[in-house]
Each structure stands twice: as C-alpha cells, then as structure tokens.
C-alpha cells in the first residue's frame, strides 16, 4: 500500500510538471502574466529593502545553495554506506545525481530566459526553467526525511518543519532575488517530489523483495 502511494504521488507530480512545462513552452498567456506580476511585485520590494535582499542572498547562495544540500546528501550516503545500508545509500546518491542531470537537461531543452531588470539585485547564469535550487532542495530534503528512524524520534516534527521551510524558503529566495519566474520554482518542486517518490518506491520495493528485506 505504501509503495503504491509513493508511485501514485510520483506519477501525479511528474504529470503536473510535464503539463506545466508544456504551458511554459507554449507561452500560455495567463501563466506568463501571473509569472510577470509576481516577479515585478517581489523585485520592487527587493530594490527598496536592501537589508532583506542581502538576507535572501545569504540564504540562497550559502544556506540553501544546491552544493550545500548536495554535501548533506553526500554525508548521508557515506554514513549509510558505512552502516551497511547500501540500498538506501545508492538511492540517495543516484537520486541526487539524477536531479542534477534532469534539471540541466530541461534547462537546455526549454531554454527559458530569466527575468531581466534595469536595476537587478542579483544574477544567475544559464536558463531559468526549472529552478535548480528548488528541485535540489525538494530532492535532498525529501530523501533526508525518508531516512528518519522508525519509529519516529521525538525530534522528527522539528526535522519536518526544517525541511518544509527549506524547500519553500529557497524557492521564495529565488523569486525575491529576481532570477526566476514562479513557474520555474513550481516546476522544480514538482520534479523534485516526483523524483524522490519514484526513487524511494523502487528502493523500498527492491528491499522488500530481497532475502534480507523479507
């Protein structure tokens, strides 16, 4: 039952991400208009609040930077491997690598331009869609939550809150700094959740079928 839920959630998120990608490629006007309005409102606030903008840069470029999150995933892989939990170690490693490959491939394929401002508060290179920050955060935080001990420890709720704040927070920083459209971030979240659900489903199914798992 749990495996079916993982699979269903992953498929639903993947289909939503595919639909959103189609709308972006087609330049669907309601989506373009909404993206533009959100970008303009947040950029105006960022320009007039340099202190908040600096905080967002620190969070985006250091605390929730993709390489920071990948380093956390790498630590988890090493610890799992040393404990002999090779299946979950490989799941975390391969899912993190797959996330990087998927986002870079989609960026190249879609080739969406980032927002352009006469008075930018930050900059970013390469294409915009999907947000690599948002996708990496969703993948790494999702995998780390999956690795929580069972039964759940007393600090598990705090871990969930930290993970949710990190995933939502990094998406907001990218919008606030004016380097992404809202649909870029949404696509990153959807793709990240889809990848986590499908990777976890495959790993759990494999463990359940193995002699050790049974």
Biotite code that builds the C-alpha atoms (Angstrom):
import biotite.structure as struc

atoms = struc.array([
    struc.Atom([0.000, 0.000, 0.000], chain_id="A", res_id=1, res_name="UNK", atom_name="CA", element="C"),
    struc.Atom([2.814, 2.372, 0.917], chain_id="A", res_id=2, res_name="UNK", atom_name="CA", element="C"),
    struc.Atom([4.653, 1.550, -2.317], chain_id="A", res_id=3, res_name="UNK", atom_name="CA", element="C"),
    struc.Atom([1.508, 2.304, -4.311], chain_id="A", res_id=4, res_name="UNK", atom_name="CA", element="C"),
    struc.Atom([1.216, 5.697, -2.596], chain_id="A", res_id=5, res_name="UNK", atom_name="CA", element="C"),
    struc.Atom([4.815, 6.533, -3.444], chain_id="A", res_id=6, res_name="UNK", atom_name="CA", element="C"),
    struc.Atom([4.235, 5.559, -7.060], chain_id="A", res_id=7, res_name="UNK", atom_name="CA", element="C"),
    struc.Atom([0.952, 7.440, -7.379], chain_id="A", res_id=8, res_name="UNK", atom_name="CA", element="C"),
    struc.Atom([2.378, 10.605, -5.830], chain_id="A", res_id=9, res_name="UNK", atom_name="CA", element="C"),
    struc.Atom([5.432, 10.454, -8.066], chain_id="A", res_id=10, res_name="UNK", atom_name="CA", element="C"),
    struc.Atom([3.388, 9.940, -11.220], chain_id="A", res_id=11, res_name="UNK", atom_name="CA", element="C"),
    struc.Atom([0.982, 12.771, -10.350], chain_id="A", res_id=12, res_name="UNK", atom_name="CA", element="C"),
    struc.Atom([3.827, 15.218, -9.707], chain_id="A", res_id=13, res_name="UNK", atom_name="CA", element="C"),
    struc.Atom([5.584, 14.157, -12.901], chain_id="A", res_id=14, res_name="UNK", atom_name="CA", element="C"),
    struc.Atom([2.413, 14.661, -14.950], chain_id="A", res_id=15, res_name="UNK", atom_name="CA", element="C"),
    struc.Atom([1.828, 18.081, -13.392], chain_id="A", res_id=16, res_name="UNK", atom_name="CA", element="C"),
    struc.Atom([5.426, 19.046, -14.146], chain_id="A", res_id=17, res_name="UNK", atom_name="CA", element="C"),
    struc.Atom([5.002, 17.878, -17.740], chain_id="A", res_id=18, res_name="UNK", atom_name="CA", element="C"),
    struc.Atom([1.804, 19.902, -18.118], chain_id="A", res_id=19, res_name="UNK", atom_name="CA", element="C"),
    struc.Atom([3.477, 22.982, -16.641], chain_id="A", res_id=20, res_name="UNK", atom_name="CA", element="C"),
    struc.Atom([6.426, 22.540, -18.987], chain_id="A", res_id=21, res_name="UNK", atom_name="CA", element="C"),
    struc.Atom([4.046, 22.406, -21.933], chain_id="A", res_id=22, res_name="UNK", atom_name="CA", element="C"),
    struc.Atom([2.381, 25.646, -20.837], chain_id="A", res_id=23, res_name="UNK", atom_name="CA", element="C"),
    struc.Atom([5.745, 27.369, -20.453], chain_id="A", res_id=24, res_name="UNK", atom_name="CA", element="C"),
    struc.Atom([6.961, 26.205, -23.862], chain_id="A", res_id=25, res_name="UNK", atom_name="CA", element="C"),
    struc.Atom([3.670, 27.269, -25.449], chain_id="A", res_id=26, res_name="UNK", atom_name="CA", element="C"),
    struc.Atom([3.859, 30.673, -23.748], chain_id="A", res_id=27, res_name="UNK", atom_name="CA", element="C"),
    struc.Atom([0.369, 30.331, -22.259], chain_id="A", res_id=28, res_name="UNK", atom_name="CA", element="C"),
    struc.Atom([-0.627, 33.923, -21.620], chain_id="A", res_id=29, res_name="UNK", atom_name="CA", element="C"),
    struc.Atom([-2.345, 33.566, -18.205], chain_id="A", res_id=30, res_name="UNK", atom_name="CA", element="C"),
    struc.Atom([0.752, 31.836, -16.854], chain_id="A", res_id=31, res_name="UNK", atom_name="CA", element="C"),
    struc.Atom([3.081, 34.398, -18.427], chain_id="A", res_id=32, res_name="UNK", atom_name="CA", element="C"),
    struc.Atom([1.014, 37.214, -16.952], chain_id="A", res_id=33, res_name="UNK", atom_name="CA", element="C"),
    struc.Atom([0.996, 35.663, -13.478], chain_id="A", res_id=34, res_name="UNK", atom_name="CA", element="C"),
    struc.Atom([4.739, 34.993, -13.582], chain_id="A", res_id=35, res_name="UNK", atom_name="CA", element="C"),
    struc.Atom([5.349, 38.582, -14.601], chain_id="A", res_id=36, res_name="UNK", atom_name="CA", element="C"),
    struc.Atom([3.152, 40.052, -11.885], chain_id="A", res_id=37, res_name="UNK", atom_name="CA", element="C"),
    struc.Atom([4.782, 38.006, -9.117], chain_id="A", res_id=38, res_name="UNK", atom_name="CA", element="C"),
    struc.Atom([8.252, 38.877, -10.413], chain_id="A", res_id=39, res_name="UNK", atom_name="CA", element="C"),
    struc.Atom([7.529, 42.604, -10.614], chain_id="A", res_id=40, res_name="UNK", atom_name="CA", element="C"),
    struc.Atom([5.979, 42.796, -7.141], chain_id="A", res_id=41, res_name="UNK", atom_name="CA", element="C"),
    struc.Atom([8.832, 40.946, -5.441], chain_id="A", res_id=42, res_name="UNK", atom_name="CA", element="C"),
    struc.Atom([11.525, 42.805, -7.368], chain_id="A", res_id=43, res_name="UNK", atom_name="CA", element="C"),
    struc.Atom([10.064, 46.151, -6.350], chain_id="A", res_id=44, res_name="UNK", atom_name="CA", element="C"),
    struc.Atom([10.211, 45.063, -2.707], chain_id="A", res_id=45, res_name="UNK", atom_name="CA", element="C"),
    struc.Atom([13.765, 43.758, -3.079], chain_id="A", res_id=46, res_name="UNK", atom_name="CA", element="C"),
    struc.Atom([15.001, 47.027, -4.582], chain_id="A", res_id=47, res_name="UNK", atom_name="CA", element="C"),
    struc.Atom([13.526, 49.089, -1.765], chain_id="A", res_id=48, res_name="UNK", atom_name="CA", element="C"),
    struc.Atom([14.639, 46.753, 1.062], chain_id="A", res_id=49, res_name="UNK", atom_name="CA", element="C"),
    struc.Atom([18.394, 46.098, 0.660], chain_id="A", res_id=50, res_name="UNK", atom_name="CA", element="C"),
    struc.Atom([18.700, 44.522, 4.103], chain_id="A", res_id=51, res_name="UNK", atom_name="CA", element="C"),
    struc.Atom([16.101, 41.882, 3.314], chain_id="A", res_id=52, res_name="UNK", atom_name="CA", element="C"),
    struc.Atom([17.678, 41.367, -0.086], chain_id="A", res_id=53, res_name="UNK", atom_name="CA", element="C"),
    struc.Atom([21.061, 40.695, 1.499], chain_id="A", res_id=54, res_name="UNK", atom_name="CA", element="C"),
    struc.Atom([19.483, 38.118, 3.829], chain_id="A", res_id=55, res_name="UNK", atom_name="CA", element="C"),
    struc.Atom([17.866, 36.407, 0.853], chain_id="A", res_id=56, res_name="UNK", atom_name="CA", element="C"),
    struc.Atom([21.232, 36.284, -0.919], chain_id="A", res_id=57, res_name="UNK", atom_name="CA", element="C"),
    struc.Atom([22.871, 34.620, 2.085], chain_id="A", res_id=58, res_name="UNK", atom_name="CA", element="C"),
    struc.Atom([20.092, 32.044, 2.337], chain_id="A", res_id=59, res_name="UNK", atom_name="CA", element="C"),
    struc.Atom([20.048, 31.359, -1.395], chain_id="A", res_id=60, res_name="UNK", atom_name="CA", element="C"),
    struc.Atom([23.802, 31.353, -2.037], chain_id="A", res_id=61, res_name="UNK", atom_name="CA", element="C"),
    struc.Atom([25.029, 29.676, 1.153], chain_id="A", res_id=62, res_name="UNK", atom_name="CA", element="C"),
    struc.Atom([22.451, 28.081, 3.446], chain_id="A", res_id=63, res_name="UNK", atom_name="CA", element="C"),
    struc.Atom([20.217, 26.591, 0.730], chain_id="A", res_id=64, res_name="UNK", atom_name="CA", element="C"),
    struc.Atom([22.682, 26.568, -2.138], chain_id="A", res_id=65, res_name="UNK", atom_name="CA", element="C"),
    struc.Atom([22.448, 23.348, -4.212], chain_id="A", res_id=66, res_name="UNK", atom_name="CA", element="C"),
    struc.Atom([26.050, 22.462, -3.409], chain_id="A", res_id=67, res_name="UNK", atom_name="CA", element="C"),
    struc.Atom([25.381, 22.830, 0.323], chain_id="A", res_id=68, res_name="UNK", atom_name="CA", element="C"),
    struc.Atom([22.416, 20.487, 0.014], chain_id="A", res_id=69, res_name="UNK", atom_name="CA", element="C"),
    struc.Atom([24.367, 18.038, -2.149], chain_id="A", res_id=70, res_name="UNK", atom_name="CA", element="C"),
    struc.Atom([27.058, 18.000, 0.531], chain_id="A", res_id=71, res_name="UNK", atom_name="CA", element="C"),
    struc.Atom([24.409, 16.998, 3.088], chain_id="A", res_id=72, res_name="UNK", atom_name="CA", element="C"),
    struc.Atom([23.270, 14.230, 0.768], chain_id="A", res_id=73, res_name="UNK", atom_name="CA", element="C"),
    struc.Atom([26.883, 13.072, 0.364], chain_id="A", res_id=74, res_name="UNK", atom_name="CA", element="C"),
    struc.Atom([27.313, 12.888, 4.150], chain_id="A", res_id=75, res_name="UNK", atom_name="CA", element="C"),
    struc.Atom([24.140, 10.799, 4.371], chain_id="A", res_id=76, res_name="UNK", atom_name="CA", element="C"),
    struc.Atom([25.441, 8.473, 1.648], chain_id="A", res_id=77, res_name="UNK", atom_name="CA", element="C"),
    struc.Atom([28.751, 7.941, 3.463], chain_id="A", res_id=78, res_name="UNK", atom_name="CA", element="C"),
    struc.Atom([27.050, 7.256, 6.802], chain_id="A", res_id=79, res_name="UNK", atom_name="CA", element="C"),
    struc.Atom([24.572, 4.820, 5.239], chain_id="A", res_id=80, res_name="UNK", atom_name="CA", element="C"),
    struc.Atom([27.334, 3.024, 3.361], chain_id="A", res_id=81, res_name="UNK", atom_name="CA", element="C"),
    struc.Atom([29.461, 2.647, 6.494], chain_id="A", res_id=82, res_name="UNK", atom_name="CA", element="C"),
    struc.Atom([26.451, 1.198, 8.314], chain_id="A", res_id=83, res_name="UNK", atom_name="CA", element="C"),
    struc.Atom([25.990, -1.360, 5.565], chain_id="A", res_id=84, res_name="UNK", atom_name="CA", element="C"),
    struc.Atom([22.739, 0.178, 4.294], chain_id="A", res_id=85, res_name="UNK", atom_name="CA", element="C"),
    struc.Atom([23.874, 0.052, 0.688], chain_id="A", res_id=86, res_name="UNK", atom_name="CA", element="C"),
    struc.Atom([20.406, 0.185, -0.897], chain_id="A", res_id=87, res_name="UNK", atom_name="CA", element="C"),
    struc.Atom([19.465, 3.472, 0.702], chain_id="A", res_id=88, res_name="UNK", atom_name="CA", element="C"),
    struc.Atom([22.944, 4.895, 0.180], chain_id="A", res_id=89, res_name="UNK", atom_name="CA", element="C"),
    struc.Atom([22.683, 4.187, -3.543], chain_id="A", res_id=90, res_name="UNK", atom_name="CA", element="C"),
    struc.Atom([19.153, 5.607, -3.632], chain_id="A", res_id=91, res_name="UNK", atom_name="CA", element="C"),
    struc.Atom([20.265, 8.929, -2.141], chain_id="A", res_id=92, res_name="UNK", atom_name="CA", element="C"),
    struc.Atom([23.347, 9.130, -4.348], chain_id="A", res_id=93, res_name="UNK", atom_name="CA", element="C"),
    struc.Atom([21.619, 8.232, -7.596], chain_id="A", res_id=94, res_name="UNK", atom_name="CA", element="C"),
    struc.Atom([18.554, 10.404, -6.940], chain_id="A", res_id=95, res_name="UNK", atom_name="CA", element="C"),
    struc.Atom([20.744, 13.423, -6.166], chain_id="A", res_id=96, res_name="UNK", atom_name="CA", element="C"),
    struc.Atom([22.777, 12.886, -9.326], chain_id="A", res_id=97, res_name="UNK", atom_name="CA", element="C"),
    struc.Atom([19.621, 12.319, -11.364], chain_id="A", res_id=98, res_name="UNK", atom_name="CA", element="C"),
    struc.Atom([18.178, 15.591, -10.089], chain_id="A", res_id=99, res_name="UNK", atom_name="CA", element="C"),
    struc.Atom([21.207, 17.478, -11.398], chain_id="A", res_id=100, res_name="UNK", atom_name="CA", element="C"),
    struc.Atom([21.020, 15.738, -14.763], chain_id="A", res_id=101, res_name="UNK", atom_name="CA", element="C"),
    struc.Atom([17.270, 16.280, -15.165], chain_id="A", res_id=102, res_name="UNK", atom_name="CA", element="C"),
    struc.Atom([17.341, 19.958, -14.297], chain_id="A", res_id=103, res_name="UNK", atom_name="CA", element="C"),
    struc.Atom([20.295, 20.705, -16.555], chain_id="A", res_id=104, res_name="UNK", atom_name="CA", element="C"),
    struc.Atom([18.771, 18.746, -19.419], chain_id="A", res_id=105, res_name="UNK", atom_name="CA", element="C"),
    struc.Atom([15.451, 20.527, -19.098], chain_id="A", res_id=106, res_name="UNK", atom_name="CA", element="C"),
    struc.Atom([17.117, 23.922, -18.853], chain_id="A", res_id=107, res_name="UNK", atom_name="CA", element="C"),
    struc.Atom([18.928, 23.247, -22.108], chain_id="A", res_id=108, res_name="UNK", atom_name="CA", element="C"),
    struc.Atom([15.823, 21.849, -23.817], chain_id="A", res_id=109, res_name="UNK", atom_name="CA", element="C"),
    struc.Atom([13.371, 24.578, -22.753], chain_id="A", res_id=110, res_name="UNK", atom_name="CA", element="C"),
    struc.Atom([15.868, 27.450, -22.922], chain_id="A", res_id=111, res_name="UNK", atom_name="CA", element="C"),
    struc.Atom([13.706, 29.876, -20.989], chain_id="A", res_id=112, res_name="UNK", atom_name="CA", element="C"),
    struc.Atom([15.102, 33.338, -20.384], chain_id="A", res_id=113, res_name="UNK", atom_name="CA", element="C"),
    struc.Atom([15.419, 34.601, -16.831], chain_id="A", res_id=114, res_name="UNK", atom_name="CA", element="C"),
    struc.Atom([13.750, 37.846, -15.729], chain_id="A", res_id=115, res_name="UNK", atom_name="CA", element="C"),
    struc.Atom([15.634, 40.930, -16.918], chain_id="A", res_id=116, res_name="UNK", atom_name="CA", element="C"),
    struc.Atom([15.688, 44.091, -14.784], chain_id="A", res_id=117, res_name="UNK", atom_name="CA", element="C"),
    struc.Atom([17.122, 47.554, -15.330], chain_id="A", res_id=118, res_name="UNK", atom_name="CA", element="C"),
    struc.Atom([18.188, 47.507, -11.653], chain_id="A", res_id=119, res_name="UNK", atom_name="CA", element="C"),
    struc.Atom([18.942, 43.849, -10.766], chain_id="A", res_id=120, res_name="UNK", atom_name="CA", element="C"),
    struc.Atom([19.666, 42.879, -7.176], chain_id="A", res_id=121, res_name="UNK", atom_name="CA", element="C"),
    struc.Atom([21.257, 39.535, -8.111], chain_id="A", res_id=122, res_name="UNK", atom_name="CA", element="C"),
    struc.Atom([22.257, 37.494, -11.139], chain_id="A", res_id=123, res_name="UNK", atom_name="CA", element="C"),
    struc.Atom([22.235, 33.885, -12.317], chain_id="A", res_id=124, res_name="UNK", atom_name="CA", element="C"),
    struc.Atom([23.557, 32.105, -15.387], chain_id="A", res_id=125, res_name="UNK", atom_name="CA", element="C"),
    struc.Atom([22.102, 29.549, -17.797], chain_id="A", res_id=126, res_name="UNK", atom_name="CA", element="C"),
    struc.Atom([18.394, 29.034, -18.487], chain_id="A", res_id=127, res_name="UNK", atom_name="CA", element="C"),
    struc.Atom([15.620, 29.531, -15.961], chain_id="A", res_id=128, res_name="UNK", atom_name="CA", element="C"),
    struc.Atom([13.298, 26.524, -16.237], chain_id="A", res_id=129, res_name="UNK", atom_name="CA", element="C"),
    struc.Atom([13.167, 24.613, -13.925], chain_id="A", res_id=130, res_name="UNK", atom_name="CA", element="C"),
    struc.Atom([14.718, 26.118, -10.799], chain_id="A", res_id=131, res_name="UNK", atom_name="CA", element="C"),
    struc.Atom([17.727, 24.047, -9.825], chain_id="A", res_id=132, res_name="UNK", atom_name="CA", element="C"),
    struc.Atom([17.669, 25.443, -6.294], chain_id="A", res_id=133, res_name="UNK", atom_name="CA", element="C"),
    struc.Atom([14.031, 24.436, -5.783], chain_id="A", res_id=134, res_name="UNK", atom_name="CA", element="C"),
    struc.Atom([14.466, 20.979, -7.292], chain_id="A", res_id=135, res_name="UNK", atom_name="CA", element="C"),
    struc.Atom([17.647, 20.183, -5.362], chain_id="A", res_id=136, res_name="UNK", atom_name="CA", element="C"),
    struc.Atom([16.046, 21.288, -2.088], chain_id="A", res_id=137, res_name="UNK", atom_name="CA", element="C"),
    struc.Atom([12.961, 19.143, -2.706], chain_id="A", res_id=138, res_name="UNK", atom_name="CA", element="C"),
    struc.Atom([15.072, 16.085, -3.563], chain_id="A", res_id=139, res_name="UNK", atom_name="CA", element="C"),
    struc.Atom([17.607, 16.330, -0.737], chain_id="A", res_id=140, res_name="UNK", atom_name="CA", element="C"),
    struc.Atom([15.120, 17.323, 1.965], chain_id="A", res_id=141, res_name="UNK", atom_name="CA", element="C"),
    struc.Atom([12.672, 14.666, 0.818], chain_id="A", res_id=142, res_name="UNK", atom_name="CA", element="C"),
    struc.Atom([15.342, 11.972, 0.913], chain_id="A", res_id=143, res_name="UNK", atom_name="CA", element="C"),
    struc.Atom([16.581, 13.058, 4.339], chain_id="A", res_id=144, res_name="UNK", atom_name="CA", element="C"),
    struc.Atom([13.032, 12.874, 5.712], chain_id="A", res_id=145, res_name="UNK", atom_name="CA", element="C"),
    struc.Atom([12.736, 9.369, 4.295], chain_id="A", res_id=146, res_name="UNK", atom_name="CA", element="C"),
    struc.Atom([15.886, 8.418, 6.217], chain_id="A", res_id=147, res_name="UNK", atom_name="CA", element="C"),
    struc.Atom([14.398, 9.392, 9.584], chain_id="A", res_id=148, res_name="UNK", atom_name="CA", element="C"),
    struc.Atom([14.487, 6.483, 12.050], chain_id="A", res_id=149, res_name="UNK", atom_name="CA", element="C"),
    struc.Atom([11.404, 4.316, 12.591], chain_id="A", res_id=150, res_name="UNK", atom_name="CA", element="C"),
    struc.Atom([9.584, 4.691, 14.892], chain_id="A", res_id=151, res_name="UNK", atom_name="CA", element="C"),
    struc.Atom([9.836, 8.448, 14.528], chain_id="A", res_id=152, res_name="UNK", atom_name="CA", element="C"),
    struc.Atom([12.054, 10.090, 17.185], chain_id="A", res_id=153, res_name="UNK", atom_name="CA", element="C"),
    struc.Atom([10.858, 12.969, 19.325], chain_id="A", res_id=154, res_name="UNK", atom_name="CA", element="C"),
    struc.Atom([12.680, 15.466, 17.122], chain_id="A", res_id=155, res_name="UNK", atom_name="CA", element="C"),
    struc.Atom([11.037, 14.256, 13.907], chain_id="A", res_id=156, res_name="UNK", atom_name="CA", element="C"),
    struc.Atom([8.445, 17.101, 13.828], chain_id="A", res_id=157, res_name="UNK", atom_name="CA", element="C"),
    struc.Atom([11.275, 19.641, 14.016], chain_id="A", res_id=158, res_name="UNK", atom_name="CA", element="C"),
    struc.Atom([13.001, 17.899, 11.114], chain_id="A", res_id=159, res_name="UNK", atom_name="CA", element="C"),
    struc.Atom([9.821, 18.072, 9.050], chain_id="A", res_id=160, res_name="UNK", atom_name="CA", element="C"),
    struc.Atom([9.384, 21.766, 9.814], chain_id="A", res_id=161, res_name="UNK", atom_name="CA", element="C"),
    struc.Atom([13.013, 22.483, 8.896], chain_id="A", res_id=162, res_name="UNK", atom_name="CA", element="C"),
    struc.Atom([12.668, 20.546, 5.639], chain_id="A", res_id=163, res_name="UNK", atom_name="CA", element="C"),
    struc.Atom([9.426, 22.261, 4.615], chain_id="A", res_id=164, res_name="UNK", atom_name="CA", element="C"),
    struc.Atom([10.806, 25.703, 5.483], chain_id="A", res_id=165, res_name="UNK", atom_name="CA", element="C"),
    struc.Atom([13.965, 24.965, 3.486], chain_id="A", res_id=166, res_name="UNK", atom_name="CA", element="C"),
    struc.Atom([12.106, 23.786, 0.373], chain_id="A", res_id=167, res_name="UNK", atom_name="CA", element="C"),
    struc.Atom([9.605, 26.631, 0.391], chain_id="A", res_id=168, res_name="UNK", atom_name="CA", element="C"),
    struc.Atom([12.168, 29.158, 1.564], chain_id="A", res_id=169, res_name="UNK", atom_name="CA", element="C"),
    struc.Atom([14.726, 28.534, -1.155], chain_id="A", res_id=170, res_name="UNK", atom_name="CA", element="C"),
    struc.Atom([12.012, 28.869, -3.783], chain_id="A", res_id=171, res_name="UNK", atom_name="CA", element="C"),
    struc.Atom([10.978, 32.201, -2.333], chain_id="A", res_id=172, res_name="UNK", atom_name="CA", element="C"),
    struc.Atom([14.557, 33.495, -2.258], chain_id="A", res_id=173, res_name="UNK", atom_name="CA", element="C"),
    struc.Atom([14.964, 32.780, -5.969], chain_id="A", res_id=174, res_name="UNK", atom_name="CA", element="C"),
    struc.Atom([11.787, 34.703, -6.741], chain_id="A", res_id=175, res_name="UNK", atom_name="CA", element="C"),
    struc.Atom([12.657, 37.554, -4.395], chain_id="A", res_id=176, res_name="UNK", atom_name="CA", element="C"),
    struc.Atom([16.098, 37.966, -5.946], chain_id="A", res_id=177, res_name="UNK", atom_name="CA", element="C"),
    struc.Atom([14.506, 38.224, -9.378], chain_id="A", res_id=178, res_name="UNK", atom_name="CA", element="C"),
    struc.Atom([16.353, 35.333, -11.013], chain_id="A", res_id=179, res_name="UNK", atom_name="CA", element="C"),
    struc.Atom([13.376, 33.009, -11.562], chain_id="A", res_id=180, res_name="UNK", atom_name="CA", element="C"),
    struc.Atom([9.737, 33.039, -12.564], chain_id="A", res_id=181, res_name="UNK", atom_name="CA", element="C"),
    struc.Atom([7.188, 31.441, -10.248], chain_id="A", res_id=182, res_name="UNK", atom_name="CA", element="C"),
    struc.Atom([6.557, 28.595, -12.695], chain_id="A", res_id=183, res_name="UNK", atom_name="CA", element="C"),
    struc.Atom([10.310, 27.805, -12.677], chain_id="A", res_id=184, res_name="UNK", atom_name="CA", element="C"),
    struc.Atom([10.183, 27.257, -8.939], chain_id="A", res_id=185, res_name="UNK", atom_name="CA", element="C"),
    struc.Atom([6.922, 25.315, -9.055], chain_id="A", res_id=186, res_name="UNK", atom_name="CA", element="C"),
    struc.Atom([8.346, 23.004, -11.715], chain_id="A", res_id=187, res_name="UNK", atom_name="CA", element="C"),
    struc.Atom([11.445, 22.435, -9.581], chain_id="A", res_id=188, res_name="UNK", atom_name="CA", element="C"),
    struc.Atom([9.299, 21.440, -6.607], chain_id="A", res_id=189, res_name="UNK", atom_name="CA", element="C"),
    struc.Atom([7.118, 19.090, -8.663], chain_id="A", res_id=190, res_name="UNK", atom_name="CA", element="C"),
    struc.Atom([10.056, 17.417, -10.362], chain_id="A", res_id=191, res_name="UNK", atom_name="CA", element="C"),
    struc.Atom([11.882, 17.055, -7.055], chain_id="A", res_id=192, res_name="UNK", atom_name="CA", element="C"),
    struc.Atom([8.950, 15.399, -5.317], chain_id="A", res_id=193, res_name="UNK", atom_name="CA", element="C"),
    struc.Atom([8.360, 13.130, -8.317], chain_id="A", res_id=194, res_name="UNK", atom_name="CA", element="C"),
    struc.Atom([11.982, 12.001, -8.318], chain_id="A", res_id=195, res_name="UNK", atom_name="CA", element="C"),
    struc.Atom([12.010, 11.330, -4.577], chain_id="A", res_id=196, res_name="UNK", atom_name="CA", element="C"),
    struc.Atom([8.775, 9.353, -4.647], chain_id="A", res_id=197, res_name="UNK", atom_name="CA", element="C"),
    struc.Atom([9.839, 7.194, -7.571], chain_id="A", res_id=198, res_name="UNK", atom_name="CA", element="C"),
    struc.Atom([13.350, 6.595, -6.193], chain_id="A", res_id=199, res_name="UNK", atom_name="CA", element="C"),
    struc.Atom([12.010, 5.657, -2.766], chain_id="A", res_id=200, res_name="UNK", atom_name="CA", element="C"),
    struc.Atom([9.387, 3.396, -4.292], chain_id="A", res_id=201, res_name="UNK", atom_name="CA", element="C"),
    struc.Atom([11.969, 1.493, -6.322], chain_id="A", res_id=202, res_name="UNK", atom_name="CA", element="C"),
    struc.Atom([14.288, 1.146, -3.310], chain_id="A", res_id=203, res_name="UNK", atom_name="CA", element="C"),
    struc.Atom([11.579, 0.003, -0.904], chain_id="A", res_id=204, res_name="UNK", atom_name="CA", element="C"),
    struc.Atom([10.264, -2.488, -3.439], chain_id="A", res_id=205, res_name="UNK", atom_name="CA", element="C"),
    struc.Atom([13.759, -3.845, -4.019], chain_id="A", res_id=206, res_name="UNK", atom_name="CA", element="C"),
    struc.Atom([14.422, -4.210, -0.277], chain_id="A", res_id=207, res_name="UNK", atom_name="CA", element="C"),
    struc.Atom([11.087, -5.934, 0.311], chain_id="A", res_id=208, res_name="UNK", atom_name="CA", element="C"),
    struc.Atom([11.874, -8.465, -2.432], chain_id="A", res_id=209, res_name="UNK", atom_name="CA", element="C"),
    struc.Atom([15.378, -9.240, -1.203], chain_id="A", res_id=210, res_name="UNK", atom_name="CA", element="C"),
    struc.Atom([16.005, -12.101, 1.269], chain_id="A", res_id=211, res_name="UNK", atom_name="CA", element="C"),
    struc.Atom([17.374, -9.633, 3.810], chain_id="A", res_id=212, res_name="UNK", atom_name="CA", element="C"),
    struc.Atom([14.340, -7.362, 3.409], chain_id="A", res_id=213, res_name="UNK", atom_name="CA", element="C"),
    struc.Atom([11.912, -10.235, 3.878], chain_id="A", res_id=214, res_name="UNK", atom_name="CA", element="C"),
])
